[in-house]
Amino acid sequence: MKTIKTRTTVLIASVTLAAGFALGTLNAENQPNMVAALSHLNNAVASLKKATADKGGHRAKAIQLTNDAIAEVKAGIAADNKK
C-alpha cells in the first residue's frame, strides 16, 4: 500500500511539475533538447526514488545531484528565454 501511495505521489508531482513548466514556457523559445533533458532527469529522480535505499548513501546523493541538475536546466531555459 505504501509503495502505491508513494508512486501515486511521485506521479502527481511529476505531472504537476510538467504542466506548470509547460504553461510557463508557452511563449518561450522552443528548446527541445533542454526540455528532453529535463524530462530524462525527472524520470531519473523517479527511478532513483523507487530503488532500495541500501546504497551506502550514493542513491540519496544521486537524487540530490539530479535535483541540482534539474534546477540548472530550468535556469538555463529561463536565461535563454530572457534574451
C-alpha positions as CSV (number, residue, x, y, z in Angstrom):
1,M,0.0,0.0,0.0
2,K,2.8,2.4,0.9
3,T,4.5,1.7,-2.5
4,I,1.3,2.5,-4.4
5,K,0.9,5.7,-2.4
6,T,4.5,6.8,-3.0
7,R,4.2,6.0,-6.7
8,T,1.0,8.0,-6.9
9,T,2.6,10.9,-5.1
10,V,5.6,10.9,-7.4
11,L,3.3,10.7,-10.5
12,I,1.1,13.5,-9.3
13,A,4.2,15.7,-8.5
14,S,5.7,14.9,-11.9
15,V,2.6,15.7,-13.8
16,T,2.1,18.9,-11.8
17,L,5.7,19.9,-12.4
18,A,5.4,19.2,-16.2
19,A,2.1,21.0,-16.5
20,G,3.5,24.0,-14.7
21,F,6.6,24.0,-16.7
22,A,4.7,23.7,-20.0
23,L,2.4,26.5,-19.1
24,G,5.3,28.7,-18.1
25,T,7.0,28.2,-21.4
26,L,4.2,28.6,-23.8
27,N,5.6,31.9,-25.0
28,A,9.2,30.8,-24.6
29,E,11.7,29.9,-27.3
30,N,11.4,26.3,-28.5
31,Q,14.2,24.4,-26.7
32,P,13.5,20.7,-27.4
33,N,16.9,19.5,-26.2
34,M,16.6,21.2,-22.8
35,V,13.0,20.1,-22.4
36,A,14.1,16.5,-23.3
37,A,16.9,16.7,-20.8
38,L,14.5,17.9,-18.1
39,S,12.2,15.0,-18.8
40,H,15.0,12.5,-18.6
41,L,16.2,14.0,-15.3
42,N,12.8,13.9,-13.8
43,N,12.5,10.2,-14.9
44,A,15.9,9.5,-13.3
45,V,14.8,11.0,-10.0
46,A,11.6,8.9,-10.0
47,S,13.6,5.8,-10.8
48,L,16.1,6.6,-8.0
49,K,13.3,7.1,-5.5
50,K,11.9,3.7,-6.4
51,A,15.3,2.0,-5.8
52,T,16.1,0.5,-2.4
53,A,17.9,2.8,0.0
54,D,20.8,0.4,0.8
55,K,23.4,2.0,-1.4
56,G,25.8,3.5,1.1
57,G,24.3,7.0,0.7
58,H,25.0,7.0,-3.0
59,R,21.3,6.8,-4.0
60,A,20.5,9.8,-1.8
61,K,23.5,11.7,-3.3
62,A,22.4,10.8,-6.8
63,I,18.9,12.1,-6.1
64,Q,20.3,15.4,-4.8
65,L,22.7,15.8,-7.7
66,T,19.9,15.1,-10.2
67,N,17.6,17.6,-8.5
68,D,20.5,20.1,-8.7
69,A,20.8,19.3,-12.4
70,I,17.1,19.8,-12.9
71,A,17.4,23.3,-11.3
72,E,20.3,24.1,-13.6
73,V,18.4,23.0,-16.7
74,K,15.5,25.2,-15.7
75,A,17.8,28.1,-15.0
76,G,19.4,27.6,-18.4
77,I,16.0,27.6,-20.1
78,A,14.9,30.7,-18.2
79,A,18.2,32.5,-19.1
80,D,17.8,31.7,-22.8
81,N,14.2,32.9,-22.7
82,K,15.2,36.3,-21.3
83,K,17.2,37.1,-24.4
